[in-house]
Amino acid sequence: MPEIRYSSSYQGMTRVGKRPAITDLKQFGLTFTRAIKSCYRPGSSKAPCDPKGLRLMRWFIVILTMFSASQSFATSPTVRSGGSIEFADVTYRLDGIDAPALDQICIDDHADTWACGVDARDQLARLINGHEVRCEDFGPDATYTKWHIGVCTVEGETTSLNQLLVRQGFAMNFEPSARGQFKADEADARDHRRGLWKGCFVAPQEFRGGRKDGALLGGACRTDKDREIREALFPDPPTMPPACSIKGKFALRARVTGNVGIYHLQACRTYPALTRPDRWFCSEDDAKAAGFRKAYNCRSFVRQRT
């Protein structure tokens, strides 16, 4: 199997923020409690004694309501993949785009295999570049409700990260959620062979579904090398990205529970025997978000880092 090129900056998930996130409203709650205590005399059941304290309480109620309703905070994220970022209390899948998973392989413009999923992740980290990010929350992800869908923008910028990734060729316009808004950006990236389009690849959605007969995309695809290209894009067995040791296997029996496959941790009895997985994941959340469920033979008392 040819050697796959990885970015030297890869270290699992990339931390790009400068300070901890504070999206959980705990600080507001503590201050609100102090305001309530200051408004009553100790040991008294009478009405509030300080009108100024009452006004302060009203302001805090308004602020808490605004924060709870908007779900749009500017904080420091961790980049999980080319299409998802994680804050302290929520992970966002970027709405309207289809970005490569960390374990996706592409072919570059020199006909070499290329860890394009890792590079897409690194490109998103470079776009954030240590700045705070604000996300507009569109609610839970239909595939994995623990994650949310969002449009995220670097603080002070006007173009979303969603659009920039498509414009730079590291993601595709994804319908119907994109509603056509990134089609022009995708066409421009394709015409100028930016990002993924400089080489040859299958759409990220096709890769995640294991569809080896999906359409070949990009400026470096050769019709006379179709079989060789597909073997390179879907290596058997696939190469494990650094720090991503969870094995995933497509399985018909997983569809009984509404999944596409089963993931195996190192604590699972089947882990050593599964030498030809279909996918690799860095965390259980990543596996679940991709539609995989945990193998039933995993030892529950062994704690797995996610």
BELRADA-V694067 format. One record per residue. N is the residue number from 1. RES is the residue in three letters. D_FIRST is the distance of its C-alpha to the first C-alpha in Angstrom with 2 decimals. Layout:
n,res,d_first
N,RES,D_FIRST
N,RES,D_FIRST
//
This chain:
n,res,d_first
1,MET,0.00
2,PRO,3.85
3,GLU,6.51
4,ILE,8.74
5,ARG,12.34
6,TYR,14.97
7,SER,18.67
8,SER,20.33
9,SER,23.14
10,TYR,21.33
11,GLN,23.33
12,GLY,23.17
13,MET,26.02
14,THR,27.79
15,ARG,31.52
16,VAL,33.33
17,GLY,36.95
18,LYS,39.77
19,ARG,41.80
20,PRO,41.71
21,ALA,42.13
22,ILE,45.54
23,THR,45.20
24,ASP,46.67
25,LEU,50.31
26,LYS,51.33
27,GLN,53.17
28,PHE,55.14
29,GLY,56.06
30,LEU,57.40
31,THR,59.51
32,PHE,60.76
33,THR,61.91
34,ARG,63.79
35,ALA,65.48
36,ILE,66.69
37,LYS,68.08
38,SER,69.85
39,CYS,71.62
40,TYR,73.47
41,ARG,76.05
42,PRO,75.02
43,GLY,76.66
44,SER,78.04
45,SER,77.50
46,LYS,79.07
47,ALA,77.43
48,PRO,75.25
49,CYS,77.37
50,ASP,75.53
51,PRO,75.17
52,LYS,72.80
53,GLY,70.54
54,LEU,70.67
55,ARG,69.57
56,LEU,66.66
57,MET,65.61
58,ARG,65.73
59,TRP,63.51
60,PHE,60.90
61,ILE,60.94
62,VAL,60.35
63,ILE,57.47
64,LEU,55.78
65,THR,56.18
66,MET,54.67
67,PHE,51.59
68,SER,51.08
69,ALA,51.47
70,SER,49.38
71,GLN,46.23
72,SER,45.36
73,PHE,44.94
74,ALA,43.81
75,THR,41.92
76,SER,38.92
77,PRO,35.62
78,THR,32.26
79,VAL,29.30
80,ARG,27.16
81,SER,24.85
82,GLY,25.13
83,GLY,27.77
84,SER,29.61
85,ILE,31.82
86,GLU,33.71
87,PHE,37.30
88,ALA,39.33
89,ASP,40.30
90,VAL,38.19
91,THR,34.70
92,TYR,34.70
93,ARG,32.29
94,LEU,33.01
95,ASP,35.02
96,GLY,34.38
97,ILE,30.81
98,ASP,27.33
99,ALA,24.86
100,PRO,21.15
101,ALA,20.53
102,LEU,18.96
103,ASP,15.72
104,GLN,15.46
105,ILE,12.69
106,CYS,13.98
107,ILE,13.51
108,ASP,15.95
109,ASP,18.53
110,HIS,16.57
111,ALA,13.84
112,ASP,11.33
113,THR,9.77
114,TRP,12.60
115,ALA,13.84
116,CYS,16.93
117,GLY,18.40
118,VAL,18.82
119,ASP,20.28
120,ALA,22.60
121,ARG,23.83
122,ASP,24.44
123,GLN,26.25
124,LEU,28.56
125,ALA,29.33
126,ARG,30.23
127,LEU,32.49
128,ILE,34.32
129,ASN,34.46
130,GLY,36.56
131,HIS,39.16
132,GLU,40.59
133,VAL,39.48
134,ARG,41.79
135,CYS,40.64
136,GLU,42.74
137,ASP,42.26
138,PHE,42.13
139,GLY,42.09
140,PRO,39.65
141,ASP,36.33
142,ALA,36.79
143,THR,33.40
144,TYR,33.91
145,THR,37.50
146,LYS,36.96
147,TRP,35.36
148,HIS,37.40
149,ILE,36.96
150,GLY,38.09
151,VAL,38.43
152,CYS,37.94
153,THR,39.30
154,VAL,39.42
155,GLU,43.02
156,GLY,45.02
157,GLU,42.71
158,THR,43.52
159,THR,40.14
160,SER,38.10
161,LEU,34.59
162,ASN,33.76
163,GLN,34.88
164,LEU,33.43
165,LEU,29.86
166,VAL,30.29
167,ARG,32.10
168,GLN,29.35
169,GLY,26.67
170,PHE,24.92
171,ALA,26.44
172,MET,28.00
173,ASN,31.55
174,PHE,31.70
175,GLU,34.59
176,PRO,37.07
177,SER,37.20
178,ALA,36.84
179,ARG,39.82
180,GLY,38.64
181,GLN,39.23
182,PHE,35.80
183,LYS,35.48
184,ALA,36.80
185,ASP,34.46
186,GLU,31.42
187,ALA,32.76
188,ASP,33.37
189,ALA,29.88
190,ARG,28.43
191,ASP,30.90
192,HIS,30.19
193,ARG,26.38
194,ARG,26.39
195,GLY,23.74
196,LEU,21.32
197,TRP,23.22
198,LYS,22.13
199,GLY,18.69
200,CYS,17.60
201,PHE,17.52
202,VAL,19.17
203,ALA,22.26
204,PRO,21.80
205,GLN,24.09
206,GLU,21.95
207,PHE,18.83
208,ARG,21.02
209,GLY,22.33
210,GLY,19.06
211,ARG,20.35
212,LYS,17.48
213,ASP,20.20
214,GLY,21.48
215,ALA,22.63
216,LEU,20.31
217,LEU,22.01
218,GLY,22.15
219,GLY,23.12
220,ALA,19.82
221,CYS,19.20
222,ARG,19.61
223,THR,21.20
224,ASP,20.07
225,LYS,16.33
226,ASP,16.89
227,ARG,14.61
228,GLU,11.55
229,ILE,12.52
230,ARG,13.04
231,GLU,9.72
232,ALA,8.32
233,LEU,11.43
234,PHE,11.26
235,PRO,7.87
236,ASP,8.92
237,PRO,9.41
238,PRO,9.72
239,THR,9.43
240,MET,13.04
241,PRO,14.99
242,PRO,17.30
243,ALA,20.42
244,CYS,19.51
245,SER,19.48
246,ILE,21.18
247,LYS,19.34
248,GLY,20.32
249,LYS,20.49
250,PHE,22.20
251,ALA,25.25
252,LEU,28.28
253,ARG,30.57
254,ALA,29.92
255,ARG,31.77
256,VAL,34.97
257,THR,35.00
258,GLY,33.94
259,ASN,30.30
260,VAL,27.02
261,GLY,25.20
262,ILE,25.51
263,TYR,24.19
264,HIS,24.03
265,LEU,25.09
266,GLN,24.77
267,ALA,28.39
268,CYS,27.63
269,ARG,27.88
270,THR,24.97
271,TYR,22.55
272,PRO,21.26
273,ALA,20.97
274,LEU,18.95
275,THR,15.43
276,ARG,13.99
277,PRO,15.76
278,ASP,15.89
279,ARG,16.87
280,TRP,17.33
281,PHE,20.77
282,CYS,22.52
283,SER,25.92
284,GLU,27.82
285,ASP,29.48
286,ASP,26.24
287,ALA,25.36
288,LYS,28.92
289,ALA,29.01
290,ALA,26.03
291,GLY,28.09
292,PHE,26.79
293,ARG,29.29
294,LYS,29.14
295,ALA,28.75
296,TYR,32.25
297,ASN,31.51
298,CYS,30.88
299,ARG,33.48
300,SER,35.60
301,PHE,37.09
302,VAL,33.87
303,ARG,33.61
304,GLN,30.22
305,ARG,29.82
306,THR,29.23
//
